[in-house]
């Protein structure tokens, strides 16, 4: 699986974004709605034009169309093809790549088993639950054994319990397959749970990149009491303001759940 | 009472039709219609239906109309589908052709009749061309709308899965546009019969429309009603055929 490098990426709100993702790493792209997270994923997938360069394994892929980049992309709204049953959805990419009939059958069976959805093979998407749809969409994205997996807030539409369960499974699956993954979210707890590293993005600019503990504990207080922030961009929830002139160590007990982005919107899209 | 009516089996739908026919028969037999309003009973109409069918008059005229409808409708629909697909898929082509289509689409099919009579003359091509026009524009319009309404994210997903443009069009866009396309087919299938009857009444000496005009000149109301029944059955049948096909092709996933 390749390492990914972004060099001076510019598109819409994104300005001179530079980012490196290691082989087999799960990087969480964290930021509020409208920060440019989805734009960055679209750039990596080749779904939009852009300035700058995207490199997979030090090879520029800027001129490759989306169909040739070998990227698995799980969209926020999944977009399972409603007219195809689960098997056909998973097989879609394989058929598009003109794989052999037996090869397709074998791979689909393998993915159905991997995602524990064998019993849903002949069901149509409208008859699936949210969690089942998620598994099918992931199986479809993995069918072509992509070099990179892009997950755009994949669990945002699920209830808390299902999302938590699938998060654990997703993390285990990523480890098992060893696939370089970028996971977009605006949920700090989710980021903390999933990430090998976190890249904080706001207003199209990367603010901070590091391990979860580095990102969440690199808080620095602002002069104004109760207006603490981290990376200069996030602030405490009004209900959990830091104490005045508190020394640095106590911040280490702060959970991401008590932090939110400045001016965070309610919409889920990045 | 309403709830018990709702629980009735579908077969009970025939009851209002039977009541209507019974009323028709009674009103006609008792001469309850005013003054010169000639109104043959249903049984007389059915007898005439049998006579016309047995003599071959009805069959000949019916098949003449059916042939015209089938040729014109198939040609118009296929052309509408092809041009509509191209316009829906290629933005530049859509921009180029949209103004012309918008101008021509609102003209009623029969509005072309005087012009076509002069251009084509009074022959078999005239009703077929009218039906072609009648089918072409609505199918084109619904195809374009159907294709444009397909969520662009499905196309993006297919693209990330390595599908070529033509593969995306044939395996994602067209299937998802089918409900819209079938709406066009269904509406025009019935409309084609209405238009052919009108065209035959005005300009063509054969067909169900022409038979109606002959019956009118002979003051044969029973024959006119027979023709209207044939027309109603054919409009309904064509619409039902497309409804069936639409269900067959889309009901599983809609």
Interface residues (C-beta under 8 A of the other chain):
Chain A: X45 X47 X65 X66 X67 X68 X69 X71 X72 X73 X75 X77 X79 X81 X82 X83 X84 X92 X93 X95 X96 X97 X124 X125 X126 X140 X141 X143 X144
Chain B: X151 X153 X154 X156 X157 X158 X159 X160 X161 X162 X163 X164 X167 X171 X172 X175 X176 X178 X250 X252 X253 X254
